[in-house]
Amino acid sequence: MTASGTVLVLAGRFDPTADLVIEELNRRAVPVFRTDVADFPLRLALAARLGGRAGGSGGTGEGADAAGKAWSGTLRTGRRTLDLRDVRSVYYRRPARPRFPGGMSPDARRVAEREARRGFGGLLAALPVRWLPPPGRAADAEYKPLQLRVAAESGLSVPRTLITNDPGAAREFGEEAGGRVVFKPFTPVRGTVGGRSAAVYTSIVGPGELGHPDVATTAHLFQEWVPKAYEVRLTAVGGRLFAAEIHAGSPAGHVDWRSDYDSHRYRLCEPPADVAAGVRRMMDTLGLPYGAFDFVVTPEGRWCFLEVNPSGQFGFVEQATGLPITAAVADWLEGKGM
């Protein structure tokens, strides 16, 4: 990573979390180049080369050797140009997929998307800079079965969990858990129903639902219900931990706090030493510099791991509590104290 240079931000056009980080980097006079993967190839041009003198062809000697060991070139929009050799770090904040001309056939579009992922995405991954988070490791960490295994291996408490497409196994699991079982999707499920935005959140399921034939249609994730005093959003940035209690004020929010943000109260807290150590071990194992962790804290004070989001939002926690998470992210991207 260069000691100075530009932070490349890959994010959607509307992303308040990315906006916070960019504003902080601007305040520090750190150059930022923001674009979205969706801008490629229609609004974003790429030209990069390996070998020969930078900006020319052929050549011998020290300049050619240096140029031959790293990619050089540019990313160019209609307004700005980024020299790839000037990139110091990349903030990968949930960019959208590439968009292609509307007249392309479905087969051509599939080929173009694969080529964009391997070519455009592969080139960016080849830059010798730090990423927050590294896209490959972040993609691996999105797998909840992997998260839960690594959390348990790292010493964190995890709820009893079943992954199945067998209605009988689901029904048996419910009986073992005393009838209090939750279902949660493996990936965020959002869409529009009747013209209104809708999402599938964690939900409590009864014995009849556990044995429903629809369980056989795909993989389902069931967990025992963990009694809650409150929940915690713990944000880890480069080994620094920022934790806030979330006290939900509605029945829906008590089951899944994401379903009712307006009902919450927040309070600063410190994770127990064993939890903090487990979080850091988990981050090291997954190879992540950033993670938004969700915990349930039981009435007895036990912290129970639910999940980690490798690119989760933090703005709502910072706004409610004043935790300096944006500054920590900017520090990491700038290379300060890391």
C-alpha positions in Angstrom: 0.0 0.0 0.0 1.3 3.5 -0.9 1.9 5.9 1.9 -0.3 8.4 0.1 -2.7 8.3 -2.8 -6.4 7.9 -3.6 -9.0 5.8 -1.8 -11.1 4.0 -4.4 -14.7 3.7 -3.1 -16.9 1.1 -4.8 -20.5 1.7 -3.7 -24.0 2.3 -4.9 -25.2 5.7 -5.8 -27.3 5.9 -2.6 -25.3 4.6 0.3 -25.4 6.8 3.5 -22.7 4.6 5.1 -20.3 5.2 2.2 -21.2 8.9 2.3 -20.1 9.1 5.9 -16.7 7.6 5.1 -16.2 9.8 2.1 -17.1 13.0 4.0 -14.5 12.0 6.7 -11.8 11.4 4.1 -12.6 14.7 2.4 -12.3 16.4 5.8 -8.8 14.9 6.1 -8.0 16.0 2.5 -7.5 12.4 1.4 -8.3 12.0 -2.3 -11.3 9.8 -3.1 -12.5 8.3 -6.4 -16.0 7.0 -6.0 -17.7 4.8 -8.6 -20.0 1.7 -8.7 -19.3 -1.6 -10.3 -22.7 -1.0 -12.0 -21.1 1.9 -13.9 -19.0 -0.6 -15.9 -18.9 -0.8 -18.8 -21.4 1.9 -19.9 -20.2 4.8 -17.8 -16.8 3.6 -16.7 -13.9 2.9 -19.0 -10.9 0.7 -18.1 -7.5 0.6 -19.7 -4.7 -1.3 -17.9 -1.5 -3.0 -19.0 1.2 -5.2 -17.6 4.7 -5.1 -19.1 6.7 -2.4 -20.9 7.1 1.1 -19.8 4.2 2.8 -18.1 2.3 4.8 -20.7 4.2 3.2 -23.6 5.2 0.0 -25.2 8.3 -2.1 -25.1 11.4 -0.8 -23.3 14.2 -2.3 -21.2 15.9 -1.5 -18.0 14.7 -0.5 -14.5 11.6 1.4 -15.7 10.4 -1.5 -17.7 11.1 -4.0 -14.9 9.1 -1.9 -12.5 6.2 -1.5 -14.9 6.2 -5.2 -15.7 5.6 -6.2 -12.2 2.4 -4.3 -11.6 -0.7 -3.2 -13.5 -0.8 0.4 -14.7 -3.6 2.3 -16.4 -6.7 4.2 -15.6 -10.3 4.1 -14.7 -12.2 6.9 -16.4 -15.7 8.3 -16.0 -17.2 11.2 -18.0 -15.8 13.6 -15.4 -12.7 12.1 -13.7 -9.8 9.8 -14.3 -8.0 7.6 -11.7 -4.5 6.4 -12.2 -4.4 2.8 -10.9 -0.9 3.3 -9.6 -2.2 6.0 -7.3 -4.7 3.8 -5.4 -3.8 3.4 -1.8 -6.8 1.4 -0.6 -10.3 0.2 -1.7 -13.5 0.6 0.3 -15.8 -2.1 -1.1 -19.3 -1.1 0.1 -21.9 -3.3 -1.5 -21.5 -2.2 -5.1 -24.2 -3.2 -7.6 -23.6 -5.6 -10.5 -22.4 -4.4 -13.9 -25.0 -3.0 -16.3 -25.0 -3.8 -20.0 -26.7 -2.4 -23.1 -30.4 -3.1 -23.0 -30.4 -4.7 -26.5 -28.0 -7.5 -25.5 -29.4 -11.1 -25.7 -29.6 -13.0 -22.4 -26.8 -15.3 -23.5 -24.5 -12.4 -24.5 -25.3 -10.7 -21.2 -24.3 -13.7 -19.2 -21.0 -14.0 -21.0 -20.4 -10.2 -20.6 -21.1 -10.4 -16.9 -18.7 -13.3 -16.4 -16.0 -11.4 -18.4 -16.6 -8.2 -16.4 -16.3 -10.1 -13.1 -13.1 -11.9 -14.1 -11.6 -9.0 -16.1 -12.7 -5.7 -14.4 -13.1 -7.3 -10.9 -10.0 -9.4 -11.3 -7.9 -6.4 -12.2 -9.0 -4.5 -9.2 -8.3 -7.5 -7.0 -4.7 -7.6 -8.5 -3.9 -4.1 -7.2 -1.3 -4.4 -4.4 -3.4 -2.4 -1.9 -5.6 -3.0 1.2 -9.3 -3.6 0.9 -12.1 -3.1 3.3 -13.3 -5.8 3.1 -11.4 -8.0 0.7 -14.2 -9.1 -1.7 -13.2 -12.8 -1.9 -12.9 -13.2 1.9 -16.1 -11.2 2.4 -18.0 -13.4 0.0 -16.8 -16.5 1.9 -17.7 -15.0 5.2 -21.3 -14.4 4.0 -22.0 -18.1 4.4 -23.8 -18.5 7.7 -22.7 -22.1 8.2 -19.1 -21.0 8.0 -19.7 -18.0 10.3 -21.3 -20.2 13.0 -18.5 -22.8 12.8 -15.7 -20.2 13.1 -17.6 -18.4 15.9 -17.8 -21.7 17.9 -14.1 -22.5 17.2 -13.2 -18.9 18.3 -14.8 -19.5 21.7 -18.0 -17.6 21.2 -21.4 -19.0 22.3 -23.6 -19.9 19.4 -27.3 -21.1 19.5 -28.2 -24.7 18.6 -28.7 -24.6 14.8 -30.2 -26.9 12.2 -29.8 -26.6 8.4 -32.2 -28.9 6.6 -34.7 -29.6 3.9 -36.2 -32.5 5.8 -39.5 -31.6 7.5 -39.1 -34.5 9.9 -35.7 -33.3 11.0 -37.1 -29.8 11.5 -40.0 -31.0 13.6 -37.6 -33.1 15.7 -35.3 -30.1 16.2 -38.3 -28.1 17.4 -39.2 -30.7 20.0 -35.6 -30.8 21.3 -35.6 -26.9 21.5 -38.8 -26.9 23.6 -40.9 -25.5 20.8 -39.2 -22.1 20.7 -37.5 -22.0 17.3 -36.7 -19.2 14.9 -36.3 -19.3 11.1 -33.9 -16.9 9.3 -33.0 -16.7 5.6 -29.4 -17.4 4.6 -29.3 -14.1 2.6 -31.3 -10.9 2.8 -34.7 -11.3 1.2 -36.1 -8.0 0.0 -38.6 -7.0 -2.7 -41.8 -5.3 -3.4 -45.3 -6.6 -2.6 -48.3 -4.7 -3.7 -46.1 -1.7 -4.5 -44.6 -1.6 -1.0 -41.1 -2.6 0.1 -41.1 -5.9 2.0 -38.4 -8.0 3.6 -38.2 -11.4 5.3 -36.9 -11.1 8.9 -36.1 -13.6 11.6 -39.4 -15.1 12.7 -40.6 -17.5 15.4 -42.0 -20.7 13.9 -44.4 -23.2 15.5 -44.4 -27.0 15.4 -46.9 -27.1 12.4 -44.6 -24.8 10.4 -41.5 -26.9 11.2 -43.1 -30.0 9.7 -44.6 -28.2 6.7 -43.9 -29.9 3.3 -42.5 -26.6 2.0 -39.4 -27.2 4.2 -38.4 -29.8 1.6 -38.1 -27.3 -1.2 -34.7 -25.8 -0.2 -32.3 -25.4 2.6 -33.7 -23.8 5.7 -31.9 -22.4 8.8 -33.5 -23.0 12.2 -32.1 -22.0 15.6 -33.2 -22.3 19.1 -34.8 -19.2 20.5 -32.3 -17.5 22.9 -34.0 -15.4 25.6 -33.1 -11.7 25.2 -32.4 -9.0 27.7 -31.3 -6.9 24.8 -29.1 -7.3 21.6 -25.7 -5.8 20.8 -24.3 -4.5 17.5 -20.5 -4.8 17.8 -18.5 -3.2 15.0 -14.9 -4.4 14.6 -12.5 -2.3 12.5 -8.9 -3.3 12.3 -8.9 -4.9 15.8 -10.8 -1.9 17.4 -14.2 -2.8 18.8 -17.2 -0.5 19.1 -20.3 -2.0 20.9 -23.8 -0.7 21.5 -26.8 -2.2 23.2 -30.0 -2.3 21.2 -33.2 -2.3 23.4 -36.2 -2.9 21.1 -39.4 -1.3 22.1 -41.9 -3.4 20.1 -42.8 -7.1 19.8 -41.5 -7.3 16.2 -38.3 -5.5 17.1 -37.8 -7.9 20.0 -37.7 -10.8 17.6 -35.6 -9.0 14.9 -34.5 -5.5 15.7 -34.1 -4.7 11.9 -37.9 -4.8 11.5 -38.5 -1.8 13.7 -35.6 0.7 14.0 -37.9 3.5 15.3 -38.6 1.6 18.5 -35.0 1.2 19.6 -33.0 2.7 22.5 -29.2 2.5 22.3 -26.6 2.4 25.1 -22.9 2.2 24.9 -21.3 -1.0 26.3 -18.1 -3.0 26.6 -17.9 -6.6 25.4 -16.6 -9.1 28.0 -13.0 -9.9 27.6 -13.7 -13.4 26.4 -16.2 -12.1 23.8 -13.7 -9.5 22.6 -11.0 -12.1 22.2 -13.4 -14.4 20.4 -14.4 -11.6 18.0 -10.7 -10.9 17.2 -9.9 -14.5 16.7 -12.9 -14.9 14.3 -11.8 -11.8 12.3 -8.3 -13.2 12.0 -9.6 -16.6 10.9 -12.0 -15.1 8.3 -9.3 -12.7 7.1 -11.5 -9.6 7.6 -10.5 -6.1 8.7 -14.1 -5.1 9.3 -17.2 -6.8 10.6 -20.6 -5.8 12.0 -21.4 -8.5 14.6 -24.9 -9.2 16.1 -25.2 -10.7 19.6 -28.1 -11.6 21.9 -27.4 -10.9 25.6 -29.5 -13.2 27.8 -31.0 -12.1 31.1 -28.1 -13.9 32.8 -25.6 -11.8 30.8 -24.4 -14.4 28.4 -23.4 -13.1 25.0 -24.6 -15.3 22.2 -23.3 -14.8 18.6 -25.9 -14.5 15.8 -24.0 -13.4 12.7 -21.4 -11.1 11.3 -21.8 -8.9 8.2 -18.5 -8.3 6.4 -19.8 -5.0 5.0 -22.6 -4.1 7.4 -23.9 -0.6 8.0 -22.8 1.4 11.1 -24.2 4.8 10.5 -27.3 4.3 12.6 -25.3 3.1 15.6 -22.9 6.0 15.3 -25.7 8.5 15.0 -27.4 7.2 18.1 -24.4 6.7 20.3 -21.5 8.9 19.0 -19.2 6.0 18.6 -16.3 7.1 16.3 -16.7 4.2 13.8 -16.5 6.4 10.7 -13.1 7.7 11.9 -11.9 4.2 12.5 -12.8 3.1 9.0 -11.2 6.2 7.6 -8.1 5.5 9.7 -7.9 2.0 8.2 -8.3 3.1 4.7 -5.8 5.9 5.2 -3.3 3.4 6.8 -3.1 5.2 10.1 -2.1 3.2 13.2 -2.6 -0.1 11.4 
